[in-house]
Amino acid sequence: MWVRIGCFAIAVVIFVAVCLAILTAFPPNVHHQQEPIKRVNWIHAGAPGLRYYDPSGSAVIVYDGENDTWLLQDAVAWNRAIDLGADYSTEPAHPEEIRYTRDIAIEGDTIGLDFFVRNFAGEECAHADFALTTEVGHLNATTGSMAGDNIITAAPSVVPVDGLANEEWREMRAVADLPRPKPEEILLFSITLAAPATLTTPNGTTLTYNPNLVTVIEHGYISRVEESVCDPWYAGACLPRGNSATFIVQGTDVLEIGPQPTLSGSGVIPA
């Protein structure tokens, strides 16, 4: 019996020692060091929350071929305001109040939505031209991946921006033609607002996009500006050519391919 008690006591002592070691190495309420953020010094554009990961978390548009109409599912949820202060502030350690609304609207055979744009170029932008492009491909409802290589890309159109001060952010409207899937067809439809190749400052100087001029952010604060290669696959990369707005566009005969998201916990501001 005493042997069992002794063994139990030794086990307790070892358990407590391990717990103390873990707490010493990783104390609570302490933010552990992460890879520095490398933000390219340019105008950034994207559609937060509309990047495609899988069918269950994507915005779905149903096309009725008989009436030639489109309907965005859960439109109220997708058009709620989103708090972007934690991700798009100049210094993440000091989150700004940034409320972005996609304002997705279908009018006739076109879809319009607002992209989030912020000037991190370090210079005031008197004028710049964004390139708006669209892509359409077939989606496999079972795997959630593209079916084949038959992707149709539309010719780019120009979306101008004027008077964008340094560090200013705004919502920029993009409008694109909607695809018409067959009743049993599922399409993946992407809208991209590509950051400009050049911008013009108020004094007429033309600046050219330099993908290797970056601001390094460490522990939430700006550390330095440097010339370095910003690998797109680097976990802390913050690139100006941001994510596309991607929708699933399907015919009326397609079965539901996944539950729609509640959008809770994704920065959505309650209505």
C-alpha positions in Angstrom: 0.0 0.0 0.0 2.8 2.4 1.0 4.5 1.7 -2.3 1.3 2.7 -4.2 1.0 5.9 -2.2 4.6 6.7 -2.9 4.2 6.1 -6.6 1.1 8.3 -6.7 3.0 11.1 -4.8 5.9 10.9 -7.3 3.4 11.1 -10.2 1.8 14.2 -8.7 5.2 15.9 -8.2 6.2 15.2 -11.8 2.8 16.5 -13.1 3.2 19.7 -11.1 6.7 20.1 -12.3 5.7 19.7 -15.9 2.9 22.2 -15.5 5.2 24.8 -13.9 7.7 24.3 -16.8 5.0 24.9 -19.4 3.8 28.0 -17.6 7.3 29.3 -17.4 8.0 28.8 -21.1 4.5 30.0 -22.2 3.1 32.4 -19.6 -0.6 33.3 -19.9 -1.7 36.6 -21.5 1.6 37.0 -23.3 1.6 37.4 -27.1 4.3 35.0 -28.4 6.5 36.2 -31.1 5.2 35.8 -34.6 6.8 36.2 -38.0 7.1 39.9 -38.9 4.5 41.3 -41.3 6.0 42.5 -44.6 3.6 45.0 -46.2 4.4 46.1 -49.7 4.4 49.9 -49.9 1.7 50.5 -52.5 -2.0 50.8 -52.8 -3.8 47.7 -51.5 -7.1 46.4 -52.8 -9.2 43.4 -52.0 -12.7 42.1 -51.0 -12.3 40.8 -47.5 -14.5 37.8 -46.7 -15.1 36.9 -50.3 -12.1 34.8 -51.0 -12.9 31.2 -52.1 -12.0 28.4 -49.8 -14.8 25.8 -50.2 -18.4 25.8 -51.3 -19.8 25.9 -47.7 -18.3 29.2 -47.0 -18.9 31.0 -50.3 -21.5 33.5 -51.5 -24.0 31.7 -53.8 -25.9 33.3 -56.6 -28.7 31.3 -58.2 -29.5 32.0 -61.9 -33.1 31.4 -63.2 -32.7 30.8 -66.9 -36.4 30.9 -67.6 -36.7 34.5 -66.3 -33.1 35.5 -66.9 -32.7 36.6 -63.3 -30.0 36.2 -60.6 -30.5 36.1 -56.8 -27.8 36.4 -54.1 -28.5 33.9 -51.3 -28.4 35.4 -47.7 -27.8 38.9 -49.1 -28.4 40.6 -45.7 -25.7 38.5 -44.1 -23.2 39.1 -46.9 -23.8 42.9 -46.8 -23.4 43.4 -43.1 -20.6 45.8 -42.1 -17.2 44.2 -41.3 -14.6 45.5 -38.8 -11.2 45.5 -40.5 -9.3 47.4 -37.8 -7.3 44.4 -36.7 -6.1 43.5 -40.2 -5.8 46.7 -42.2 -4.7 49.3 -39.6 -1.4 51.2 -40.2 -0.1 49.6 -37.0 -2.0 46.5 -35.8 -1.0 47.3 -32.2 -3.3 50.4 -32.5 -6.4 49.1 -34.4 -8.3 51.9 -36.2 -12.0 52.0 -36.6 -12.5 50.7 -40.1 -15.9 49.5 -41.1 -16.2 48.1 -44.5 -19.5 47.1 -46.3 -19.4 45.0 -49.5 -22.8 46.4 -50.6 -23.3 43.6 -53.1 -26.2 44.4 -55.5 -27.5 42.7 -58.7 -29.0 45.0 -61.3 -30.1 43.4 -64.5 -27.3 41.2 -65.7 -24.6 42.9 -63.7 -23.3 42.6 -60.2 -21.8 45.5 -58.3 -19.8 45.5 -55.0 -17.4 47.6 -53.1 -13.7 46.7 -52.8 -11.7 47.9 -49.9 -8.7 50.1 -50.9 -6.0 51.6 -48.8 -3.0 53.7 -49.8 0.2 52.4 -48.2 2.4 53.8 -50.9 3.9 56.5 -48.6 2.8 59.1 -51.2 -0.5 60.9 -51.9 -2.1 59.5 -55.0 -3.6 62.1 -57.3 -4.6 59.5 -59.9 -4.2 55.8 -60.6 -6.0 53.2 -62.7 -7.0 49.8 -61.3 -7.6 46.9 -63.7 -10.9 45.1 -63.2 -10.9 41.5 -64.5 -13.3 38.5 -64.2 -12.8 34.8 -64.5 -15.4 32.0 -64.9 -14.7 28.3 -64.4 -16.7 25.1 -63.7 -16.9 23.9 -60.2 -17.1 20.2 -59.0 -19.8 20.2 -56.4 -18.4 17.0 -54.8 -14.8 18.1 -54.4 -15.3 21.8 -54.2 -12.4 22.3 -56.7 -12.3 23.5 -60.3 -13.4 21.0 -62.9 -11.0 21.1 -65.8 -8.9 24.0 -67.1 -11.7 25.7 -69.1 -11.5 29.1 -67.5 -12.8 32.1 -69.3 -11.2 35.4 -68.6 -12.8 38.7 -69.7 -10.8 41.6 -71.1 -9.8 44.0 -68.3 -11.5 47.3 -67.8 -10.2 50.4 -66.1 -11.4 51.7 -62.7 -9.8 55.1 -61.9 -9.1 56.4 -58.4 -8.4 60.1 -57.7 -7.3 62.0 -54.6 -6.3 59.1 -52.4 -4.2 60.5 -49.6 -1.4 58.5 -48.0 -2.9 56.0 -45.5 -6.4 56.9 -46.6 -8.9 54.1 -47.2 -12.1 54.0 -49.1 -14.5 51.7 -50.8 -14.3 51.5 -54.6 -17.2 50.3 -56.7 -16.7 47.5 -59.2 -19.3 46.3 -61.7 -19.1 43.2 -63.8 -21.3 41.1 -66.1 -22.8 38.0 -64.6 -22.4 34.5 -66.2 -25.4 32.4 -67.2 -25.0 28.8 -66.1 -27.2 26.0 -67.3 -29.9 24.7 -64.9 -27.6 21.9 -63.6 -24.3 23.8 -63.9 -22.1 25.3 -61.1 -19.7 28.1 -62.0 -17.0 29.8 -59.9 -17.1 33.5 -60.8 -14.2 35.7 -59.6 -13.9 39.5 -59.8 -10.4 41.0 -59.3 -9.5 44.6 -58.8 -5.8 44.7 -59.4 -3.7 47.4 -57.9 -2.3 49.9 -60.4 1.2 49.5 -62.0 1.8 53.3 -61.6 0.4 56.2 -59.7 0.7 59.9 -60.2 1.4 62.3 -57.2 -0.1 65.8 -56.9 3.1 67.3 -58.3 2.9 65.2 -61.4 5.5 62.6 -60.5 4.9 59.1 -61.7 5.7 56.3 -59.2 6.1 52.7 -60.4 5.1 49.7 -58.4 8.1 48.1 -56.6 7.1 44.7 -55.1 10.3 44.6 -53.0 9.9 47.9 -51.1 8.2 46.8 -47.9 7.3 48.1 -44.4 8.3 45.6 -41.8 5.9 45.3 -38.8 7.0 43.5 -35.7 4.9 43.0 -32.5 2.2 45.2 -34.0 4.4 48.2 -34.6 6.2 49.6 -37.7 9.9 48.6 -37.4 11.5 49.7 -40.6 11.2 50.2 -44.4 13.5 48.1 -46.4 14.2 46.6 -49.9 13.6 42.9 -49.7 11.9 40.2 -51.7 8.4 39.7 -50.4 7.6 36.0 -51.1 3.8 35.7 -51.8 3.9 32.4 -49.9 5.4 34.0 -46.8 2.9 33.8 -43.9 3.4 37.5 -43.0 3.2 38.8 -46.6 0.7 41.7 -47.2 0.5 42.2 -50.9 -1.2 45.0 -52.8 -2.8 42.7 -55.3 -5.3 41.4 -52.9 -7.9 38.6 -52.9 -10.6 38.5 -55.5 -14.3 38.6 -54.8 -15.5 35.1 -55.7 -19.0 33.8 -56.0 -20.6 30.5 -56.8 -23.1 31.0 -59.6 -25.4 28.0 -60.2 -28.5 27.0 -62.0 -31.9 26.3 -60.4 -31.6 22.5 -60.7 -28.4 22.3 -58.6 -28.9 20.7 -55.2 -27.6 22.6 -52.2 -23.8 22.1 -52.0 -23.3 23.2 -48.4 -24.7 25.3 -45.6 -24.2 29.0 -45.8 -22.0 30.7 -43.2 -23.4 32.6 -40.2 -20.4 35.0 -40.6 -20.0 35.2 -36.8 -16.5 35.6 -35.7 -15.3 37.0 -39.0 -15.4 40.7 -38.0 -19.0 41.2 -38.8 -20.6 44.0 -37.0 -24.0 43.0 -35.6 -27.0 44.6 -37.2 
